[in-house]
């Protein structure tokens, strides 16, 4: 998460666990930066992740409506990293 505006890195520090939890649940990630960080590396990582990503769509059928349903995404490719949301509400 890149912070902008008048918020300082110190004022956002208490939110770090919340932001990390949201990122994990939604299949995202947090890139911690502070006012002294060179953003070039952070933007390069975001671009590299974006260029190497696949988007999978899931249309649930035969699933009970109402409630939370967990998802598990696996790939056969050796060394691949799966970054996906843990589930969905239906």
N, C-alpha and C positions, 0 to 999 in steps of 0.2 A: 504494500500500500504506500503510495506516495502522498505525503501530506503537503497541502498548499494552504495559502491564506495566512492568517495571523497565528495559527496554532504552532507552538514550538514542539520539538521532539520530546522535551520533558513533559509537556502537558498531555501528550498522546501516550506516554509510557504506560499509564494505568490501563489503557484500552488494549494493549498488546495481546493479552490472553483472549479477549473477546474477538479481536480481529483475526487472530490465529484460528480460533474455533470456527468462526464463520467461513474462513478460507478452506479449512479441512472439510467441513460439511458440504460445501458447494463445489468441491473439486478444484479450488484455486490455491494460491500460495501467497505468502506475505514476503515482500522484499523490504527488510528494514533499512531505512536510510536516516541520516541525520543531516544537519546543516553543513557538515564538513565532508560528506560523502560525494565523491565524483559520480554523478548519475549516469555517466557513459556506460559503465559496466552493468548497471541495473537495466537500462534500456536495451543493451545488447542481449542480456539474458531473456528479457521479455520477447524480443524479436526472434531469438533462436527458438524459444519455446513455441511461439506462434507458428513459425515456419515448419516445425517438425510435428505439429499436432494434427490429429484426426478428430473429426466430429462424428460421433455416433448418435443416432436418434433411436429412441425406444418408444414404441407405442403399445402400452399395456393392453392385453386382451385376456379375457378369462380371469381377471383379477377382481377380488371384492372391492367395491367402492368404499371409501371411508377408511381413514387410517393411514399409517405410514408403512411403506413397503421398502425393504432394503434391496440394494442392488450390489452385484459383484461383477466387476469387469476384469477379464483375464485375457491375456494375449499369449500366443505361442512363441513369439519372437524373443530370442535370447537377449537379455540385457535391456529390454524395453521397460520403461517406467510408465505405469498407468496412474493417471491423475484424474479421478472421477468423483462425482458426488456419491455419497453413501446410500442415498435412497430418495424417495419422493413421496409426496402426499397425493392421494387419489380419492 
